[in-house]
């Protein structure tokens, strides 16, 4: 039991850190594009992930008014990440 709890705690911390990093990178790219007129603004973001990380990326993109696209397999057709995205496509 203790080992499982430790693994979940480590995984939860990893997900929080990973999500913050992705959010920071998206923000950094977004503001860099606003300042530099030669760089085109991100209009659409493809998230090839699922689960909590994908949902957090979708939330960050929505705050920045970036459209999102999710890809999913047949087995994941009822997953939450598919419904949180603006568009979703089945790839397998």
Backbone as XML, in Angstrom:
<?xml version="1.0"?>
<chain id="A" units="angstrom">
  <residue number="1" name="UNK">
    <atom name="N" x="0.804" y="-1.199" z="0.000"/>
    <atom name="CA" x="0.000" y="0.000" z="0.000"/>
    <atom name="C" x="0.847" y="1.263" z="0.000"/>
  </residue>
  <residue number="2" name="UNK">
    <atom name="N" x="1.910" y="1.261" z="0.771"/>
    <atom name="CA" x="2.748" y="2.456" z="0.863"/>
    <atom name="C" x="3.428" y="2.724" z="-0.478"/>
  </residue>
  <residue number="3" name="UNK">
    <atom name="N" x="3.869" y="1.666" z="-1.150"/>
    <atom name="CA" x="4.542" y="1.826" z="-2.443"/>
    <atom name="C" x="3.577" y="2.410" z="-3.469"/>
  </residue>
  <residue number="4" name="UNK">
    <atom name="N" x="2.362" y="1.895" z="-3.507"/>
    <atom name="CA" x="1.374" y="2.421" z="-4.452"/>
    <atom name="C" x="1.073" y="3.879" z="-4.169"/>
  </residue>
  <residue number="5" name="UNK">
    <atom name="N" x="0.949" y="4.231" z="-2.912"/>
    <atom name="CA" x="0.676" y="5.613" z="-2.549"/>
    <atom name="C" x="1.825" y="6.517" z="-2.958"/>
  </residue>
  <residue number="6" name="UNK">
    <atom name="N" x="3.059" y="6.076" z="-2.755"/>
    <atom name="CA" x="4.222" y="6.867" z="-3.153"/>
    <atom name="C" x="4.246" y="7.056" z="-4.661"/>
  </residue>
  <residue number="7" name="UNK">
    <atom name="N" x="3.958" y="6.013" z="-5.416"/>
    <atom name="CA" x="3.957" y="6.118" z="-6.877"/>
    <atom name="C" x="2.898" y="7.098" z="-7.353"/>
  </residue>
  <residue number="8" name="UNK">
    <atom name="N" x="1.730" y="7.061" z="-6.751"/>
    <atom name="CA" x="0.675" y="7.998" z="-7.145"/>
    <atom name="C" x="1.070" y="9.421" z="-6.813"/>
  </residue>
  <residue number="9" name="UNK">
    <atom name="N" x="1.701" y="9.613" z="-5.658"/>
    <atom name="CA" x="2.124" y="10.942" z="-5.251"/>
    <atom name="C" x="3.194" y="11.476" z="-6.194"/>
  </residue>
  <residue number="10" name="UNK">
    <atom name="N" x="4.152" y="10.643" z="-6.546"/>
    <atom name="CA" x="5.199" y="11.049" z="-7.477"/>
    <atom name="C" x="4.606" y="11.348" z="-8.844"/>
  </residue>
  <residue number="11" name="UNK">
    <atom name="N" x="3.688" y="10.508" z="-9.302"/>
    <atom name="CA" x="3.042" y="10.726" z="-10.593"/>
    <atom name="C" x="2.238" y="12.023" z="-10.578"/>
  </residue>
  <residue number="12" name="UNK">
    <atom name="N" x="1.521" y="12.279" z="-9.487"/>
    <atom name="CA" x="0.729" y="13.513" z="-9.386"/>
    <atom name="C" x="1.645" y="14.736" z="-9.440"/>
  </residue>
  <residue number="13" name="UNK">
    <atom name="N" x="2.759" y="14.701" z="-8.736"/>
    <atom name="CA" x="3.707" y="15.819" z="-8.765"/>
    <atom name="C" x="4.294" y="15.995" z="-10.153"/>
  </residue>
  <residue number="14" name="UNK">
    <atom name="N" x="4.591" y="14.882" z="-10.832"/>
    <atom name="CA" x="5.131" y="14.952" z="-12.191"/>
    <atom name="C" x="4.122" y="15.593" z="-13.132"/>
  </residue>
  <residue number="15" name="UNK">
    <atom name="N" x="2.862" y="15.192" z="-13.019"/>
    <atom name="CA" x="1.821" y="15.737" z="-13.894"/>
    <atom name="C" x="1.656" y="17.233" z="-13.647"/>
  </residue>
  <residue number="16" name="UNK">
    <atom name="N" x="1.645" y="17.654" z="-12.384"/>
    <atom name="CA" x="1.503" y="19.074" z="-12.084"/>
    <atom name="C" x="2.680" y="19.868" z="-12.648"/>
  </residue>
  <residue number="17" name="UNK">
    <atom name="N" x="3.904" y="19.351" z="-12.482"/>
    <atom name="CA" x="5.090" y="20.042" z="-12.996"/>
    <atom name="C" x="5.073" y="20.074" z="-14.513"/>
  </residue>
  <residue number="18" name="UNK">
    <atom name="N" x="4.740" y="18.955" z="-15.142"/>
    <atom name="CA" x="4.703" y="18.844" z="-16.593"/>
    <atom name="C" x="3.660" y="19.802" z="-17.169"/>
  </residue>
  <residue number="19" name="UNK">
    <atom name="N" x="2.493" y="19.876" z="-16.519"/>
    <atom name="CA" x="1.430" y="20.753" z="-16.988"/>
    <atom name="C" x="1.836" y="22.216" z="-16.874"/>
  </residue>
  <residue number="20" name="UNK">
    <atom name="N" x="2.466" y="22.583" z="-15.768"/>
    <atom name="CA" x="2.933" y="23.961" z="-15.600"/>
    <atom name="C" x="3.953" y="24.319" z="-16.664"/>
  </residue>
  <residue number="21" name="UNK">
    <atom name="N" x="4.828" y="23.374" z="-17.001"/>
    <atom name="CA" x="5.834" y="23.607" z="-18.037"/>
    <atom name="C" x="5.168" y="23.835" z="-19.393"/>
  </residue>
  <residue number="22" name="UNK">
    <atom name="N" x="4.200" y="23.004" z="-19.740"/>
    <atom name="CA" x="3.491" y="23.154" z="-21.016"/>
    <atom name="C" x="2.765" y="24.494" z="-21.060"/>
  </residue>
  <residue number="23" name="UNK">
    <atom name="N" x="2.084" y="24.840" z="-19.969"/>
    <atom name="CA" x="1.358" y="26.104" z="-19.902"/>
    <atom name="C" x="2.321" y="27.281" z="-20.069"/>
  </residue>
  <residue number="24" name="UNK">
    <atom name="N" x="3.472" y="27.211" z="-19.398"/>
    <atom name="CA" x="4.472" y="28.266" z="-19.495"/>
    <atom name="C" x="4.996" y="28.397" z="-20.928"/>
  </residue>
  <residue number="25" name="UNK">
    <atom name="N" x="5.251" y="27.257" z="-21.585"/>
    <atom name="CA" x="5.761" y="27.300" z="-22.958"/>
    <atom name="C" x="4.735" y="27.884" z="-23.922"/>
  </residue>
  <residue number="26" name="UNK">
    <atom name="N" x="3.474" y="27.523" z="-23.733"/>
    <atom name="CA" x="2.426" y="28.079" z="-24.595"/>
    <atom name="C" x="2.325" y="29.585" z="-24.399"/>
  </residue>
  <residue number="27" name="UNK">
    <atom name="N" x="2.343" y="30.028" z="-23.137"/>
    <atom name="CA" x="2.291" y="31.465" z="-22.859"/>
    <atom name="C" x="3.482" y="32.197" z="-23.457"/>
  </residue>
  <residue number="28" name="UNK">
    <atom name="N" x="4.654" y="31.599" z="-23.301"/>
    <atom name="CA" x="5.868" y="32.230" z="-23.821"/>
    <atom name="C" x="5.797" y="32.376" z="-25.342"/>
  </residue>
  <residue number="29" name="UNK">
    <atom name="N" x="5.376" y="31.328" z="-26.030"/>
    <atom name="CA" x="5.230" y="31.400" z="-27.483"/>
    <atom name="C" x="4.177" y="32.429" z="-27.885"/>
  </residue>
  <residue number="30" name="UNK">
    <atom name="N" x="3.079" y="32.442" z="-27.154"/>
    <atom name="CA" x="1.985" y="33.349" z="-27.480"/>
    <atom name="C" x="2.427" y="34.805" z="-27.378"/>
  </residue>
  <residue number="31" name="UNK">
    <atom name="N" x="3.089" y="35.167" z="-26.289"/>
    <atom name="CA" x="3.501" y="36.558" z="-26.112"/>
    <atom name="C" x="4.666" y="36.931" z="-27.018"/>
  </residue>
  <residue number="32" name="UNK">
    <atom name="N" x="5.503" y="35.969" z="-27.352"/>
    <atom name="CA" x="6.581" y="36.243" z="-28.299"/>
    <atom name="C" x="5.995" y="36.548" z="-29.672"/>
  </residue>
  <residue number="33" name="UNK">
    <atom name="N" x="4.945" y="35.839" z="-30.032"/>
    <atom name="CA" x="4.312" y="36.062" z="-31.325"/>
    <atom name="C" x="3.584" y="37.391" z="-31.374"/>
  </residue>
  <residue number="34" name="UNK">
    <atom name="N" x="3.040" y="37.828" z="-30.225"/>
    <atom name="CA" x="2.371" y="39.126" z="-30.199"/>
    <atom name="C" x="3.357" y="40.261" z="-30.438"/>
  </residue>
  <residue number="35" name="UNK">
    <atom name="N" x="4.562" y="40.145" z="-29.879"/>
    <atom name="CA" x="5.559" y="41.205" z="-29.992"/>
    <atom name="C" x="6.206" y="41.246" z="-31.370"/>
  </residue>
  <residue number="36" name="UNK">
    <atom name="N" x="6.489" y="40.088" z="-31.930"/>
    <atom name="CA" x="7.176" y="40.005" z="-33.209"/>
    <atom name="C" x="6.148" y="39.868" z="-34.327"/>
  </residue>
  <residue number="37" name="UNK">
    <atom name="N" x="6.094" y="40.834" z="-35.210"/>
    <atom name="CA" x="5.077" y="40.817" z="-36.270"/>
    <atom name="C" x="5.418" y="39.829" z="-37.383"/>
  </residue>
  <residue number="38" name="UNK">
    <atom name="N" x="6.675" y="39.365" z="-37.451"/>
    <atom name="CA" x="7.067" y="38.413" z="-38.490"/>
    <atom name="C" x="6.605" y="36.993" z="-38.182"/>
  </residue>
  <residue number="39" name="UNK">
    <atom name="N" x="6.322" y="36.717" z="-36.921"/>
    <atom name="CA" x="5.910" y="35.373" z="-36.524"/>
    <atom name="C" x="4.388" y="35.305" z="-36.530"/>
  </residue>
  <residue number="40" name="UNK">
    <atom name="N" x="3.848" y="34.251" z="-37.148"/>
    <atom name="CA" x="2.401" y="34.084" z="-37.183"/>
    <atom name="C" x="1.895" y="33.574" z="-35.834"/>
  </residue>
  <residue number="41" name="UNK">
    <atom name="N" x="0.713" y="34.003" z="-35.471"/>
    <atom name="CA" x="0.115" y="33.582" z="-34.215"/>
    <atom name="C" x="-0.412" y="32.155" z="-34.341"/>
  </residue>
  <residue number="42" name="UNK">
    <atom name="N" x="-0.353" y="31.414" z="-33.248"/>
    <atom name="CA" x="-0.891" y="30.056" z="-33.232"/>
    <atom name="C" x="-2.408" y="30.145" z="-33.346"/>
  </residue>
  <residue number="43" name="UNK">
    <atom name="N" x="-2.960" y="29.449" z="-34.320"/>
    <atom name="CA" x="-4.411" y="29.458" z="-34.503"/>
    <atom name="C" x="-5.036" y="28.163" z="-33.996"/>
  </residue>
  <residue number="44" name="UNK">
    <atom name="N" x="-4.311" y="27.053" z="-34.149"/>
    <atom name="CA" x="-4.844" y="25.757" z="-33.774"/>
    <atom name="C" x="-3.725" y="24.925" z="-33.149"/>
  </residue>
  <residue number="45" name="UNK">
    <atom name="N" x="-4.082" y="24.150" z="-32.135"/>
    <atom name="CA" x="-3.107" y="23.350" z="-31.401"/>
    <atom name="C" x="-3.565" y="21.905" z="-31.387"/>
  </residue>
  <residue number="46" name="UNK">
    <atom name="N" x="-2.734" y="21.001" z="-31.902"/>
    <atom name="CA" x="-3.036" y="19.572" z="-31.889"/>
    <atom name="C" x="-2.446" y="18.969" z="-30.630"/>
  </residue>
  <residue number="47" name="UNK">
    <atom name="N" x="-3.287" y="18.310" z="-29.844"/>
    <atom name="CA" x="-2.833" y="17.653" z="-28.622"/>
    <atom name="C" x="-2.919" y="16.151" z="-28.848"/>
  </residue>
  <residue number="48" name="UNK">
    <atom name="N" x="-1.763" y="15.531" z="-28.983"/>
    <atom name="CA" x="-1.706" y="14.085" z="-29.211"/>
    <atom name="C" x="-1.437" y="13.399" z="-27.877"/>
  </residue>
  <residue number="49" name="UNK">
    <atom name="N" x="-2.305" y="13.640" z="-26.929"/>
    <atom name="CA" x="-2.198" y="13.071" z="-25.594"/>
    <atom name="C" x="-3.613" y="12.894" z="-25.085"/>
  </residue>
  <residue number="50" name="UNK">
    <atom name="N" x="-3.768" y="12.225" z="-23.972"/>
    <atom name="CA" x="-5.102" y="12.058" z="-23.409"/>
    <atom name="C" x="-4.995" y="12.122" z="-21.895"/>
  </residue>
  <residue number="51" name="UNK">
    <atom name="N" x="-6.105" y="12.245" z="-21.261"/>
    <atom name="CA" x="-6.121" y="12.270" z="-19.809"/>
    <atom name="C" x="-5.981" y="13.666" z="-19.251"/>
  </residue>
  <residue number="52" name="UNK">
    <atom name="N" x="-5.490" y="13.731" z="-18.023"/>
    <atom name="CA" x="-5.442" y="14.992" z="-17.290"/>
    <atom name="C" x="-4.554" y="16.024" z="-17.959"/>
  </residue>
  <residue number="53" name="UNK">
    <atom name="N" x="-3.429" y="15.593" z="-18.497"/>
    <atom name="CA" x="-2.507" y="16.536" z="-19.133"/>
    <atom name="C" x="-3.166" y="17.181" z="-20.348"/>
  </residue>
  <residue number="54" name="UNK">
    <atom name="N" x="-3.822" y="16.395" z="-21.154"/>
    <atom name="CA" x="-4.482" y="16.940" z="-22.349"/>
    <atom name="C" x="-5.567" y="17.936" z="-21.965"/>
  </residue>
  <residue number="55" name="UNK">
    <atom name="N" x="-6.335" y="17.631" z="-20.938"/>
    <atom name="CA" x="-7.408" y="18.524" z="-20.511"/>
    <atom name="C" x="-6.837" y="19.843" z="-20.014"/>
  </residue>
  <residue number="56" name="UNK">
    <atom name="N" x="-5.722" y="19.784" z="-19.310"/>
    <atom name="CA" x="-5.095" y="21.020" z="-18.827"/>
    <atom name="C" x="-4.541" y="21.851" z="-19.982"/>
  </residue>
  <residue number="57" name="UNK">
    <atom name="N" x="-3.996" y="21.179" z="-20.987"/>
    <atom name="CA" x="-3.507" y="21.898" z="-22.161"/>
    <atom name="C" x="-4.675" y="22.558" z="-22.886"/>
  </residue>
  <residue number="58" name="UNK">
    <atom name="N" x="-5.801" y="21.845" z="-22.997"/>
    <atom name="CA" x="-6.990" y="22.424" z="-23.627"/>
    <atom name="C" x="-7.467" y="23.652" z="-22.856"/>
  </residue>
  <residue number="59" name="UNK">
    <atom name="N" x="-7.424" y="23.586" z="-21.542"/>
    <atom name="CA" x="-7.859" y="24.719" z="-20.722"/>
    <atom name="C" x="-6.940" y="25.926" z="-20.934"/>
  </residue>
  <residue number="60" name="UNK">
    <atom name="N" x="-5.625" y="25.667" z="-20.972"/>
    <atom name="CA" x="-4.670" y="26.763" z="-21.196"/>
    <atom name="C" x="-4.870" y="27.384" z="-22.571"/>
  </residue>
  <residue number="61" name="UNK">
    <atom name="N" x="-5.093" y="26.539" z="-23.576"/>
    <atom name="CA" x="-5.301" y="27.047" z="-24.935"/>
    <atom name="C" x="-6.601" y="27.851" z="-25.022"/>
  </residue>
  <residue number="62" name="UNK">
    <atom name="N" x="-7.628" y="27.420" z="-24.314"/>
    <atom name="CA" x="-8.899" y="28.150" z="-24.327"/>
    <atom name="C" x="-8.738" y="29.535" z="-23.705"/>
  </residue>
  <residue number="63" name="UNK">
    <atom name="N" x="-7.923" y="29.634" z="-22.657"/>
    <atom name="CA" x="-7.680" y="30.935" z="-22.042"/>
    <atom name="C" x="-6.978" y="31.882" z="-23.002"/>
  </residue>
  <residue number="64" name="UNK">
    <atom name="N" x="-6.153" y="31.316" z="-23.885"/>
    <atom name="CA" x="-5.420" y="32.124" z="-24.855"/>
    <atom name="C" x="-6.168" y="32.253" z="-26.177"/>
  </residue>
  <residue number="65" name="UNK">
    <atom name="N" x="-7.394" y="31.739" z="-26.219"/>
    <atom name="CA" x="-8.236" y="31.783" z="-27.422"/>
    <atom name="C" x="-7.585" y="31.083" z="-28.617"/>
  </residue>
  <residue number="66" name="UNK">
    <atom name="N" x="-6.982" y="29.918" z="-28.340"/>
    <atom name="CA" x="-6.387" y="29.076" z="-29.381"/>
    <atom name="C" x="-7.303" y="27.875" z="-29.564"/>
  </residue>
  <residue number="67" name="UNK">
    <atom name="N" x="-7.689" y="27.590" z="-30.792"/>
    <atom name="CA" x="-8.538" y="26.425" z="-31.062"/>
    <atom name="C" x="-7.716" y="25.152" z="-30.861"/>
  </residue>
  <residue number="68" name="UNK">
    <atom name="N" x="-8.380" y="24.072" z="-30.430"/>
    <atom name="CA" x="-7.675" y="22.833" z="-30.132"/>
    <atom name="C" x="-8.239" y="21.669" z="-30.940"/>
  </residue>
  <residue number="69" name="UNK">
    <atom name="N" x="-7.375" y="20.703" z="-31.192"/>
    <atom name="CA" x="-7.746" y="19.491" z="-31.913"/>
    <atom name="C" x="-7.237" y="18.302" z="-31.114"/>
  </residue>
  <residue number="70" name="UNK">
    <atom name="N" x="-8.091" y="17.308" z="-30.924"/>
    <atom name="CA" x="-7.705" y="16.078" z="-30.234"/>
    <atom name="C" x="-7.761" y="14.919" z="-31.215"/>
  </residue>
  <residue number="71" name="UNK">
    <atom name="N" x="-6.865" y="13.975" z="-31.046"/>
    <atom name="CA" x="-6.901" y="12.739" z="-31.814"/>
    <atom name="C" x="-7.145" y="11.602" z="-30.828"/>
  </residue>
  <residue number="72" name="UNK">
    <atom name="N" x="-7.903" y="10.602" z="-31.262"/>
    <atom name="CA" x="-8.256" y="9.506" z="-30.369"/>
    <atom name="C" x="-8.404" y="8.219" z="-31.166"/>
  </residue>
  <residue number="73" name="UNK">
    <atom name="N" x="-8.297" y="7.098" z="-30.454"/>
    <atom name="CA" x="-8.516" y="5.797" z="-31.065"/>
    <atom name="C" x="-9.966" y="5.380" z="-30.835"/>
  </residue>
  <residue number="74" name="UNK">
    <atom name="N" x="-10.335" y="4.295" z="-31.449"/>
    <atom name="CA" x="-11.707" y="3.794" z="-31.298"/>
    <atom name="C" x="-12.016" y="3.500" z="-29.835"/>
  </residue>
  <residue number="75" name="UNK">
    <atom name="N" x="-11.043" y="2.944" z="-29.119"/>
    <atom name="CA" x="-11.241" y="2.601" z="-27.714"/>
    <atom name="C" x="-11.428" y="3.843" z="-26.841"/>
  </residue>
  <residue number="76" name="UNK">
    <atom name="N" x="-10.903" y="4.977" z="-27.254"/>
    <atom name="CA" x="-10.993" y="6.211" z="-26.480"/>
    <atom name="C" x="-12.122" y="7.124" z="-26.943"/>
  </residue>
  <residue number="77" name="UNK">
    <atom name="N" x="-13.073" y="6.598" z="-27.680"/>
    <atom name="CA" x="-14.117" y="7.443" z="-28.272"/>
    <atom name="C" x="-15.006" y="8.128" z="-27.236"/>
  </residue>
  <residue number="78" name="UNK">
    <atom name="N" x="-15.045" y="7.623" z="-26.016"/>
    <atom name="CA" x="-15.854" y="8.256" z="-24.970"/>
    <atom name="C" x="-14.996" y="8.977" z="-23.936"/>
  </residue>
  <residue number="79" name="UNK">
    <atom name="N" x="-13.724" y="9.159" z="-24.204"/>
    <atom name="CA" x="-12.827" y="9.827" z="-23.260"/>
    <atom name="C" x="-13.135" y="11.317" z="-23.172"/>
  </residue>
  <residue number="80" name="UNK">
    <atom name="N" x="-12.836" y="11.872" z="-22.024"/>
    <atom name="CA" x="-13.159" y="13.270" z="-21.771"/>
    <atom name="C" x="-12.342" y="14.220" z="-22.642"/>
  </residue>
  <residue number="81" name="UNK">
    <atom name="N" x="-11.089" y="13.857" z="-22.936"/>
    <atom name="CA" x="-10.256" y="14.770" z="-23.735"/>
    <atom name="C" x="-10.845" y="15.009" z="-25.116"/>
  </residue>
  <residue number="82" name="UNK">
    <atom name="N" x="-11.579" y="14.035" z="-25.633"/>
    <atom name="CA" x="-12.202" y="14.195" z="-26.953"/>
    <atom name="C" x="-13.260" y="15.289" z="-26.933"/>
  </residue>
  <residue number="83" name="UNK">
    <atom name="N" x="-13.995" y="15.390" z="-25.849"/>
    <atom name="CA" x="-15.083" y="16.356" z="-25.751"/>
    <atom name="C" x="-14.610" y="17.742" z="-25.325"/>
  </residue>
  <residue number="84" name="UNK">
    <atom name="N" x="-13.461" y="17.836" z="-24.679"/>
    <atom name="CA" x="-12.930" y="19.126" z="-24.244"/>
    <atom name="C" x="-12.305" y="19.900" z="-25.406"/>
  </residue>
  <residue number="85" name="UNK">
    <atom name="N" x="-11.896" y="19.209" z="-26.453"/>
    <atom name="CA" x="-11.275" y="19.868" z="-27.599"/>
    <atom name="C" x="-12.335" y="20.505" z="-28.502"/>
  </residue>
  <residue number="86" name="UNK">
    <atom name="N" x="-11.906" y="21.507" z="-29.262"/>
    <atom name="CA" x="-12.828" y="22.128" z="-30.216"/>
    <atom name="C" x="-13.158" y="21.191" z="-31.360"/>
  </residue>
  <residue number="87" name="UNK">
    <atom name="N" x="-12.172" y="20.409" z="-31.793"/>
    <atom name="CA" x="-12.379" y="19.406" z="-32.839"/>
    <atom name="C" x="-11.702" y="18.121" z="-32.395"/>
  </residue>
  <residue number="88" name="UNK">
    <atom name="N" x="-12.200" y="16.990" z="-32.856"/>
    <atom name="CA" x="-11.558" y="15.723" z="-32.545"/>
    <atom name="C" x="-11.680" y="14.791" z="-33.749"/>
  </residue>
  <residue number="89" name="UNK">
    <atom name="N" x="-10.632" y="13.997" z="-33.957"/>
    <atom name="CA" x="-10.585" y="13.085" z="-35.094"/>
    <atom name="C" x="-10.132" y="11.704" z="-34.635"/>
  </residue>
  <residue number="90" name="UNK">
    <atom name="N" x="-10.808" y="10.685" z="-35.147"/>
    <atom name="CA" x="-10.408" y="9.309" z="-34.831"/>
    <atom name="C" x="-9.288" y="8.903" z="-35.772"/>
  </residue>
  <residue number="91" name="UNK">
    <atom name="N" x="-8.220" y="8.359" z="-35.213"/>
    <atom name="CA" x="-7.067" y="7.983" z="-36.041"/>
    <atom name="C" x="-6.802" y="6.496" z="-36.004"/>
  </residue>
  <residue number="92" name="UNK">
    <atom name="N" x="-7.524" y="5.744" z="-35.228"/>
    <atom name="CA" x="-7.257" y="4.305" z="-35.171"/>
    <atom name="C" x="-8.379" y="3.543" z="-34.549"/>
  </residue>
</chain>
